[in-house]
Amino acid sequence: MTVQADLKKAIAAAETAKGTYATFAESTEDQLAKAMYQQLAMDMDNHIQQLNSRLNYLTESNPMNQGQQQQ
C-alpha cells in the first residue's frame, strides 16, 4: 500500500470521526458535552486539512503521479 493510499484511509477515518462528534453534539442537551463534541469536530477539521495538505504535496511532488494526472 502506498503512502497516498494510507493518507486517504486516514482522511476517511478522520471525516468519520468528525461526523460522529457532530452527531454527538446534536444529540446531547448537556451544554458542556455539546461544547466538547463541537471542539472535537473542529479539531478533526484541522487534522483533515493537514492530512489533505500532505496528500496534495505527495501527489504533486511524486514523479510517478505526474504522468497519471495528465491522462
FENPECOR-V399092 format. One record per pair of residues at least 24 apart in sequence whose ideal C-beta (glycine too) atoms are under 8 Angstrom apart, sorted by the first residue. I is the first residue (numbers start at 1). J is the second residue. D is the distance in Angstrom with one decimal. If there is no record, write none. Layout:
# FENPECOR-V399092
{{I J D} {I J D}}
This chain:
# FENPECOR-V399092
{{3 58 6.1} {4 55 6.2} {4 58 5.7} {4 59 6.4} {4 62 7.7} {7 51 5.7} {7 54 6.2} {7 55 4.5} {7 58 7.2} {8 55 6.9} {10 51 5.6} {11 48 6.0} {11 51 4.9} {11 52 6.3} {11 55 7.0} {14 44 5.3} {14 47 4.9} {14 48 4.9} {14 51 6.5} {15 44 7.6} {15 48 6.2} {17 44 5.4} {18 44 3.7} {18 45 6.6} {18 48 6.9}}
